[in-house]
Amino acid sequence: MGSCRSRRPYSFLVAGFVIFSCLCSANANAFVNGFHRKKSSLESRKQQSSAMCTKGVGCMNTPILSTIHQPVHSSARNLIARSMAAPITSTLNIDGSQATVSCQGTLPYLIALITVSASLYNLRTFCVLTSKLGTNDRFSGQYFLKRFKGKKIMFIGDSVSLNHWQSLVCMLHAAAPNSSIIRQELNNNSISAVTFQDYKVSVMLFHSLYLVDVDEEKIGRVLKLNSFRNGNLWKNIDVLVFNTWLWWYRRGLKQQWDYMQFDGKILKDIDRMTAFRTALTTWAKWVDSDVDTNRTKVIFQGISPSHYNGTNWNEPGVRNCLREMIPFNGSVYPTGLPQAAYVVKEVISSIKKPVHLLDITVLSQLRKDAHPSSYNGFKGMDCTHWCVAGLPDTWNELLYAALIS
């Protein structure tokens, strides 16, 4: 298991997570100011995007790529109808008490925000991405809970996995708001678990920056690229959703190890992509040797992109996602896939047992508008993680389809 030092950044996040706040504060003032400038062009494009969505194969009736993921929060729809307000906030109290829903702003801006997001995203392309989903495959939280009654679903990875986990818990709670809920910290606080008591479904989160082991030794923290001890804790879970990449390229104070162990040698550093590939290969060998895929479904979440360089989306000079209010206008991201995405696909293709790649990279690259930016608890610029409710809900739509197919 990784050292305590490597868990601190994440432990701080989870320790303060007494309630799940399914909210991302949008930059309301910037949006309102820009809304009137864009309104005339939006009116014509709104009809076009609506037609594309209606006629596209497997397309959502309401675009699931909206910054505010309205379709998930059924309890909030009635509230919007009554109060004509937005955005949606759904808060789950971990003690099991009733969730609360609150709104800010006015409905026209909610409609405009969803319209902007939908209009400027190539919905036909997204419909192709979701063309394998039939009408009955759309996310149903109640069906999910019934289908996986008595099961355990575990997300394993870094803070992007935390994002993904938060989203799924909120979506399930929105579907079963009266279900009794228990929140637990297990295995020396390395596992966070939310259990929907009425269904005996546990949605769990295991913090692991690299999947492979980080051990505290006399020389310091050693990242062991060929060691996979935590696999014994994971292999009997019913659904495993893995993720790693965010921390592999970090250096200096953000680097969570001092040395690497590679092919039996202790080294100060090696090429990071080589290290990433080696660790993924260790994970892949573990899946083939230790996981019974007849009872355990194995998912690997694709690379989650960040948006700190406007050149990547044809806006040179832009240094972060702060003022990004709409998705990238197009279906092909200018930089193409990151190298890490190709490594993931190559390693997964080498696994003999069935492993599903939840390929969220391209659709997430297009969502430069979907990050918390400066609206977060750490007073910094966050163009790495994602608003909840928001894009991770879309990931869970795709996860749902993969699990029930």
DOLUM-367073 format. One record per residue (C-alpha): y, x, z. Coordinates in nm, 3 decimals, decimal comma. Each point is the difference from the previous one (the first is absolute). Example, Ala and Ser with C-alpha at 12.3 -4.5 7.8 and 13.67 -1.06 7.14 Angstrom:
DOLUM-367073
yy->-0,450; xx->1,230; zz->0,780
yy->0,344; xx->0,137; zz->-0,066
END
This chain:
DOLUM-367073
yy->0,000; xx->0,000; zz->0,000
yy->0,353; xx->0,121; zz->-0,070
yy->0,201; xx->0,153; zz->0,278
yy->0,242; xx->-0,193; zz->0,219
yy->0,282; xx->0,191; zz->-0,159
yy->-0,090; xx->-0,136; zz->-0,339
yy->0,001; xx->-0,356; zz->0,129
yy->0,343; xx->-0,003; zz->0,160
yy->0,212; xx->-0,131; zz->-0,289
yy->-0,238; xx->-0,288; zz->-0,051
yy->-0,061; xx->-0,068; zz->0,370
yy->0,373; xx->-0,053; zz->0,039
yy->-0,009; xx->-0,264; zz->-0,273
yy->-0,298; xx->-0,186; zz->0,144
yy->0,109; xx->0,027; zz->0,364
yy->0,322; xx->-0,179; zz->-0,084
yy->-0,180; xx->-0,262; zz->-0,203
yy->-0,028; xx->-0,260; zz->0,276
yy->0,045; xx->-0,272; zz->-0,260
yy->-0,055; xx->-0,005; zz->-0,374
yy->0,334; xx->-0,066; zz->-0,165
yy->-0,070; xx->-0,122; zz->-0,351
yy->0,354; xx->0,074; zz->-0,111
yy->0,199; xx->0,234; zz->-0,218
yy->0,377; xx->-0,032; zz->0,021
yy->0,142; xx->-0,009; zz->-0,350
yy->0,336; xx->0,158; zz->-0,077
yy->0,169; xx->-0,338; zz->-0,004
yy->0,357; xx->0,110; zz->-0,061
yy->-0,086; xx->0,227; zz->-0,291
yy->-0,218; xx->-0,269; zz->-0,148
yy->0,263; xx->-0,273; zz->0,032
yy->0,264; xx->0,220; zz->-0,164
yy->-0,232; xx->0,086; zz->-0,286
yy->-0,137; xx->-0,349; zz->-0,040
yy->0,310; xx->-0,149; zz->-0,164
yy->0,020; xx->0,287; zz->-0,251
yy->-0,362; xx->-0,057; zz->-0,105
yy->-0,006; xx->-0,380; zz->0,012
yy->0,081; xx->-0,076; zz->-0,364
yy->-0,263; xx->0,234; zz->-0,141
yy->-0,252; xx->-0,123; zz->0,253
yy->0,026; xx->-0,360; zz->-0,113
yy->-0,134; xx->0,078; zz->-0,346
yy->-0,261; xx->0,246; zz->0,127
yy->-0,121; xx->-0,242; zz->0,267
yy->-0,134; xx->-0,244; zz->-0,258
yy->-0,167; xx->0,283; zz->-0,191
yy->-0,177; xx->0,138; zz->0,307
yy->-0,104; xx->-0,350; zz->0,108
yy->-0,159; xx->-0,061; zz->-0,338
yy->-0,174; xx->0,337; zz->0,014
yy->-0,142; xx->-0,081; zz->0,340
yy->-0,112; xx->-0,348; zz->-0,103
yy->-0,169; xx->0,119; zz->-0,317
yy->-0,131; xx->0,333; zz->0,125
yy->-0,368; xx->0,036; zz->0,081
yy->-0,065; xx->-0,021; zz->0,373
yy->0,364; xx->-0,006; zz->0,096
yy->0,134; xx->-0,127; zz->0,330
yy->0,184; xx->-0,332; zz->0,007
yy->0,250; xx->0,173; zz->0,224
yy->0,030; xx->0,374; zz->-0,073
yy->-0,172; xx->0,198; zz->0,274
yy->0,220; xx->0,297; zz->-0,077
yy->0,308; xx->-0,151; zz->0,161
yy->0,161; xx->0,211; zz->0,269
yy->-0,034; xx->-0,299; zz->0,232
yy->-0,361; xx->-0,109; zz->-0,027
yy->0,062; xx->-0,372; zz->0,041
yy->-0,341; xx->-0,134; zz->-0,113
yy->-0,184; xx->0,164; zz->0,288
yy->0,204; xx->-0,151; zz->0,278
yy->-0,087; xx->-0,365; zz->-0,044
yy->0,161; xx->-0,089; zz->0,333
yy->0,327; xx->0,144; zz->-0,127
yy->0,010; xx->-0,210; zz->-0,317
yy->0,072; xx->-0,317; zz->0,195
yy->0,259; xx->0,186; zz->0,201
yy->0,179; xx->0,108; zz->-0,318
yy->-0,005; xx->-0,356; zz->-0,128
yy->0,158; xx->-0,117; zz->0,325
yy->0,250; xx->0,275; zz->0,067
yy->0,067; xx->0,128; zz->-0,354
yy->-0,005; xx->0,356; zz->0,132
yy->-0,162; xx->0,341; zz->-0,054
yy->-0,150; xx->0,257; zz->0,040
yy->-0,323; xx->-0,094; zz->0,174
yy->-0,096; xx->0,151; zz->0,333
yy->-0,345; xx->-0,067; zz->0,139
yy->-0,066; xx->0,154; zz->0,339
yy->-0,345; xx->0,025; zz->0,153
yy->-0,011; xx->0,041; zz->0,374
yy->-0,298; xx->0,210; zz->0,100
yy->-0,054; xx->-0,199; zz->0,318
yy->-0,114; xx->-0,283; zz->-0,228
yy->0,305; xx->-0,221; zz->0,041
yy->0,137; xx->-0,203; zz->-0,288
yy->0,162; xx->0,189; zz->-0,286
yy->0,367; xx->-0,052; zz->-0,066
yy->0,173; xx->-0,029; zz->-0,335
yy->0,370; xx->0,055; zz->-0,046
yy->0,232; xx->0,034; zz->-0,296
yy->0,331; xx->0,157; zz->-0,086
yy->0,228; xx->-0,039; zz->-0,299
yy->-0,004; xx->-0,290; zz->-0,244
yy->-0,255; xx->-0,138; zz->-0,240
yy->0,190; xx->0,089; zz->-0,321
yy->-0,029; xx->0,366; zz->0,088
yy->-0,372; xx->-0,037; zz->0,076
yy->-0,051; xx->-0,163; zz->-0,340
yy->0,213; xx->0,266; zz->-0,165
yy->-0,187; xx->0,284; zz->0,172
yy->-0,336; xx->-0,137; zz->-0,108
yy->0,137; xx->-0,069; zz->-0,347
yy->0,142; xx->0,350; zz->-0,039
yy->-0,327; xx->0,152; zz->0,115
yy->-0,206; xx->-0,221; zz->-0,230
yy->0,231; xx->0,016; zz->-0,300
yy->0,025; xx->0,375; zz->-0,022
yy->-0,369; xx->0,063; zz->0,056
yy->-0,220; xx->-0,039; zz->-0,305
yy->-0,201; xx->-0,293; zz->0,129
yy->-0,228; xx->-0,001; zz->-0,301
yy->-0,108; xx->0,354; zz->0,089
yy->-0,065; xx->-0,101; zz->0,359
yy->-0,195; xx->-0,299; zz->-0,121
yy->-0,222; xx->0,237; zz->-0,194
yy->-0,051; xx->0,199; zz->0,319
yy->-0,113; xx->-0,318; zz->0,173
yy->-0,182; xx->-0,158; zz->-0,295
yy->-0,336; xx->0,031; zz->0,176
yy->0,114; xx->-0,235; zz->0,274
yy->-0,091; xx->-0,365; zz->-0,048
yy->0,179; xx->-0,288; zz->0,167
yy->-0,245; xx->0,007; zz->0,291
yy->0,058; xx->0,373; zz->0,050
yy->0,362; xx->-0,033; zz->0,115
yy->0,057; xx->0,106; zz->0,356
yy->-0,110; xx->-0,261; zz->0,253
yy->0,029; xx->0,121; zz->0,356
yy->-0,220; xx->-0,277; zz->0,134
yy->-0,271; xx->0,068; zz->-0,257
yy->0,023; xx->0,373; zz->0,079
yy->-0,050; xx->-0,068; zz->0,371
yy->-0,292; xx->-0,233; zz->-0,066
yy->-0,160; xx->0,232; zz->-0,256
yy->0,019; xx->0,299; zz->0,234
yy->-0,080; xx->-0,184; zz->0,321
yy->-0,148; xx->0,242; zz->0,251
yy->0,096; xx->0,300; zz->-0,214
yy->0,217; xx->0,306; zz->0,053
yy->0,251; xx->0,125; zz->-0,255
yy->0,139; xx->0,348; zz->0,062
yy->0,293; xx->0,177; zz->-0,164
yy->-0,031; xx->0,379; zz->0,029
yy->0,292; xx->0,222; zz->-0,088
yy->0,362; xx->0,086; zz->0,067
yy->0,308; xx->-0,217; zz->0,054
yy->-0,040; xx->-0,157; zz->-0,345
yy->-0,327; xx->-0,140; zz->0,134
yy->0,202; xx->-0,130; zz->0,295
yy->0,220; xx->-0,182; zz->-0,256
yy->-0,308; xx->-0,144; zz->-0,171
yy->-0,159; xx->-0,107; zz->0,330
yy->0,319; xx->-0,165; zz->0,129
yy->0,026; xx->-0,199; zz->-0,319
yy->-0,357; xx->-0,130; zz->0,011
yy->0,026; xx->-0,098; zz->0,366
yy->0,321; xx->-0,190; zz->-0,071
yy->-0,151; xx->-0,174; zz->-0,303
yy->-0,307; xx->-0,107; zz->0,198
yy->0,211; xx->-0,117; zz->0,290
yy->0,217; xx->-0,204; zz->-0,235
yy->-0,319; xx->-0,173; zz->-0,119
yy->-0,132; xx->-0,061; zz->0,353
yy->0,304; xx->-0,003; zz->0,229
yy->-0,183; xx->-0,180; zz->0,280
yy->-0,294; xx->0,238; zz->0,013
yy->-0,035; xx->0,184; zz->0,329
yy->0,076; xx->0,368; zz->-0,049
yy->-0,093; xx->0,307; zz->0,201
yy->0,166; xx->0,340; zz->-0,050
yy->-0,195; xx->0,306; zz->0,118
yy->0,036; xx->0,377; zz->-0,004
yy->-0,345; xx->0,158; zz->-0,030
yy->-0,165; xx->0,342; zz->-0,013
yy->0,263; xx->0,182; zz->0,202
yy->0,279; xx->-0,188; zz->-0,181
yy->-0,104; xx->0,129; zz->-0,344
yy->-0,091; xx->-0,355; zz->-0,110
yy->0,231; xx->-0,302; zz->0,008
yy->-0,183; xx->-0,331; zz->-0,037
yy->0,119; xx->-0,357; zz->-0,042
yy->-0,277; xx->-0,257; zz->0,040
yy->0,031; xx->-0,361; zz->-0,112
yy->-0,211; xx->-0,151; zz->0,275
yy->-0,080; xx->-0,330; zz->-0,170
yy->-0,161; xx->0,187; zz->-0,288
yy->-0,107; xx->0,320; zz->0,179
yy->0,168; xx->0,198; zz->-0,278
yy->0,142; xx->0,338; zz->0,104
yy->0,260; xx->0,174; zz->-0,215
yy->0,010; xx->0,361; zz->0,116
yy->0,208; xx->0,310; zz->-0,064
yy->-0,119; xx->0,358; zz->0,049
yy->0,269; xx->0,264; zz->-0,022
yy->-0,106; xx->0,298; zz->-0,213
yy->0,254; xx->0,202; zz->-0,195
yy->-0,253; xx->0,196; zz->-0,205
yy->-0,335; xx->-0,184; zz->0,049
yy->-0,161; xx->0,340; zz->0,069
yy->0,023; xx->0,157; zz->0,346
yy->0,288; xx->0,183; zz->0,168
yy->-0,121; xx->0,200; zz->0,303
yy->0,202; xx->0,173; zz->0,268
yy->-0,124; xx->0,358; zz->0,031
yy->0,132; xx->0,321; zz->0,158
yy->0,188; xx->0,093; zz->-0,315
yy->0,155; xx->-0,347; zz->-0,029
yy->-0,076; xx->-0,319; zz->-0,191
yy->-0,262; xx->0,051; zz->-0,267
yy->-0,034; xx->-0,244; zz->-0,290
yy->-0,370; xx->0,012; zz->-0,089
yy->-0,039; xx->-0,108; zz->-0,359
yy->-0,381; xx->-0,021; zz->0,018
yy->-0,031; xx->-0,174; zz->0,339
yy->-0,034; xx->-0,377; zz->0,037
yy->-0,105; xx->-0,084; zz->0,357
yy->0,189; xx->-0,329; zz->0,027
yy->-0,228; xx->-0,143; zz->-0,265
yy->-0,244; xx->-0,089; zz->0,278
yy->0,258; xx->-0,247; zz->0,136
yy->0,061; xx->-0,157; zz->-0,339
yy->-0,328; xx->-0,027; zz->-0,186
yy->-0,123; xx->-0,324; zz->0,164
yy->0,323; xx->-0,197; zz->-0,052
yy->-0,034; xx->-0,290; zz->-0,248
yy->0,303; xx->0,086; zz->-0,216
yy->0,162; xx->0,345; zz->-0,017
yy->0,338; xx->0,050; zz->-0,170
yy->0,086; xx->0,370; zz->-0,026
yy->0,332; xx->0,164; zz->-0,083
yy->0,138; xx->0,353; zz->0,011
yy->0,265; xx->0,201; zz->-0,183
yy->0,336; xx->-0,038; zz->0,174
yy->-0,042; xx->0,302; zz->0,230
yy->-0,168; xx->0,246; zz->-0,234
yy->0,318; xx->0,145; zz->-0,148
yy->0,204; xx->0,013; zz->0,321
yy->0,111; xx->0,335; zz->0,136
yy->0,194; xx->0,143; zz->0,292
yy->0,029; xx->-0,217; zz->0,310
yy->-0,154; xx->-0,297; zz->-0,183
yy->-0,319; xx->0,191; zz->-0,076
yy->-0,268; xx->-0,119; zz->0,242
yy->-0,218; xx->0,314; zz->-0,010
yy->0,043; xx->0,376; zz->0,032
yy->-0,302; xx->0,127; zz->-0,195
yy->-0,252; xx->-0,131; zz->-0,250
yy->-0,372; xx->0,059; zz->0,005
yy->-0,115; xx->0,015; zz->-0,361
yy->-0,348; xx->0,105; zz->-0,112
yy->-0,068; xx->0,151; zz->0,343
yy->0,321; xx->0,205; zz->0,005
yy->0,306; xx->-0,048; zz->0,220
yy->0,311; xx->0,021; zz->-0,216
yy->0,370; xx->-0,043; zz->0,066
yy->0,036; xx->-0,225; zz->-0,302
yy->-0,146; xx->-0,078; zz->-0,344
yy->0,117; xx->-0,200; zz->-0,299
yy->0,059; xx->-0,349; zz->0,140
yy->-0,155; xx->-0,187; zz->-0,292
yy->-0,312; xx->0,216; zz->0,034
yy->-0,008; xx->-0,082; zz->0,372
yy->0,042; xx->-0,371; zz->-0,074
yy->-0,279; xx->0,004; zz->-0,257
yy->-0,230; xx->0,190; zz->0,238
yy->0,058; xx->-0,248; zz->0,283
yy->-0,058; xx->-0,297; zz->-0,229
yy->-0,321; xx->0,160; zz->-0,123
yy->-0,113; xx->0,036; zz->0,361
yy->0,072; xx->-0,371; zz->0,048
yy->-0,186; xx->-0,087; zz->-0,321
yy->-0,309; xx->0,195; zz->0,109
yy->0,009; xx->-0,182; zz->0,333
yy->0,006; xx->-0,339; zz->-0,176
yy->-0,305; xx->0,098; zz->-0,208
yy->-0,194; xx->0,142; zz->0,293
yy->0,096; xx->-0,217; zz->0,299
yy->0,131; xx->-0,342; zz->-0,106
yy->-0,234; xx->-0,290; zz->-0,069
yy->0,202; xx->-0,173; zz->-0,273
yy->-0,239; xx->-0,294; zz->0,008
yy->0,169; xx->-0,108; zz->0,326
yy->0,328; xx->0,192; zz->-0,009
yy->0,260; xx->-0,043; zz->-0,273
yy->0,195; xx->0,318; zz->-0,068
yy->0,353; xx->-0,019; zz->-0,142
yy->0,238; xx->0,286; zz->-0,073
yy->0,366; xx->-0,093; zz->-0,021
yy->0,170; xx->0,179; zz->-0,288
yy->0,299; xx->0,230; zz->0,039
yy->0,307; xx->-0,172; zz->0,143
yy->0,317; xx->0,142; zz->-0,162
yy->0,338; xx->0,072; zz->0,154
yy->0,345; xx->-0,035; zz->-0,156
yy->0,238; xx->0,283; zz->0,092
yy->0,091; xx->0,128; zz->-0,347
yy->0,179; xx->-0,234; zz->-0,238
yy->-0,086; xx->0,221; zz->-0,295
yy->-0,351; xx->-0,138; zz->0,032
yy->0,125; xx->-0,348; zz->-0,090
yy->0,271; xx->0,108; zz->-0,248
yy->0,289; xx->0,005; zz->0,249
yy->0,096; xx->0,369; zz->0,033
yy->0,212; xx->0,072; zz->0,305
yy->-0,161; xx->-0,270; zz->0,214
yy->-0,157; xx->0,168; zz->0,303
yy->-0,176; xx->-0,285; zz->0,174
yy->-0,079; xx->-0,372; zz->-0,009
yy->0,294; xx->-0,119; zz->0,210
yy->0,181; xx->-0,202; zz->-0,267
yy->-0,304; xx->-0,096; zz->-0,203
yy->-0,006; xx->-0,378; zz->-0,009
yy->-0,224; xx->-0,067; zz->-0,301
yy->-0,331; xx->0,142; zz->-0,129
yy->-0,015; xx->0,252; zz->-0,284
yy->0,078; xx->-0,175; zz->-0,327
yy->-0,321; xx->0,060; zz->-0,190
yy->-0,374; xx->0,016; zz->0,038
yy->-0,048; xx->0,376; zz->-0,048
yy->0,149; xx->0,231; zz->0,263
yy->0,180; xx->0,294; zz->-0,168
yy->-0,180; xx->0,275; zz->0,193
yy->-0,346; xx->-0,143; zz->-0,055
yy->-0,267; xx->0,022; zz->0,268
yy->0,029; xx->0,271; zz->0,268
yy->-0,258; xx->0,276; zz->-0,018
yy->-0,157; xx->-0,116; zz->0,326
yy->-0,091; xx->-0,333; zz->-0,164
yy->-0,207; xx->0,183; zz->-0,261
yy->-0,173; xx->0,199; zz->0,274
yy->-0,089; xx->-0,323; zz->0,182
yy->-0,145; xx->-0,156; zz->-0,313
yy->-0,198; xx->0,314; zz->-0,084
yy->-0,152; xx->0,029; zz->0,348
yy->-0,086; xx->-0,371; zz->0,023
yy->-0,170; xx->0,017; zz->-0,341
yy->-0,232; xx->0,267; zz->0,141
yy->-0,130; xx->-0,226; zz->0,280
yy->-0,344; xx->-0,142; zz->-0,069
yy->0,044; xx->-0,302; zz->0,228
yy->0,237; xx->-0,290; zz->-0,076
yy->0,357; xx->0,074; zz->0,109
yy->0,293; xx->-0,214; zz->-0,112
yy->0,333; xx->0,163; zz->-0,084
yy->0,284; xx->-0,229; zz->0,104
yy->0,226; xx->0,131; zz->-0,273
yy->0,346; xx->-0,087; zz->0,127
yy->0,188; xx->0,304; zz->-0,130
yy->0,159; xx->-0,134; zz->-0,320
yy->0,114; xx->-0,334; zz->0,139
yy->0,140; xx->0,180; zz->0,306
yy->0,185; xx->0,257; zz->-0,211
yy->0,192; xx->-0,285; zz->-0,159
yy->0,114; xx->-0,129; zz->0,342
yy->0,281; xx->0,242; zz->0,081
yy->0,170; xx->-0,298; zz->0,165
yy->-0,278; xx->-0,077; zz->0,248
yy->0,055; xx->0,270; zz->0,266
yy->0,173; xx->-0,043; zz->0,338
yy->0,255; xx->0,268; zz->-0,103
yy->0,250; xx->0,030; zz->0,289
yy->-0,120; xx->-0,323; zz->0,161
yy->-0,257; xx->0,142; zz->0,239
yy->-0,037; xx->0,090; zz->0,365
yy->0,051; xx->0,373; zz->-0,049
yy->0,353; xx->0,002; zz->-0,144
yy->-0,116; xx->0,210; zz->-0,294
yy->-0,061; xx->-0,063; zz->-0,368
yy->-0,347; xx->-0,138; zz->-0,064
yy->-0,097; xx->-0,025; zz->-0,366
yy->-0,364; xx->0,073; zz->0,077
yy->-0,117; xx->-0,305; zz->0,194
yy->0,032; xx->-0,361; zz->-0,109
yy->0,157; xx->-0,321; zz->0,123
yy->-0,233; xx->-0,243; zz->0,175
yy->-0,004; xx->-0,272; zz->-0,121
yy->0,021; xx->0,156; zz->-0,344
yy->-0,195; xx->0,225; zz->-0,230
yy->-0,296; xx->0,062; zz->0,238
yy->-0,066; xx->-0,376; zz->-0,022
yy->-0,063; xx->0,057; zz->-0,370
yy->-0,244; xx->0,278; zz->0,086
yy->-0,181; xx->-0,246; zz->0,224
yy->-0,013; xx->-0,258; zz->-0,279
yy->-0,189; xx->0,260; zz->-0,204
yy->-0,211; xx->0,107; zz->0,298
yy->-0,099; xx->-0,363; zz->0,054
yy->-0,109; xx->-0,033; zz->-0,362
yy->-0,203; xx->0,323; zz->0,023
yy->-0,176; xx->-0,111; zz->0,317
yy->-0,099; xx->-0,349; zz->-0,107
yy->-0,100; xx->0,089; zz->-0,358
END
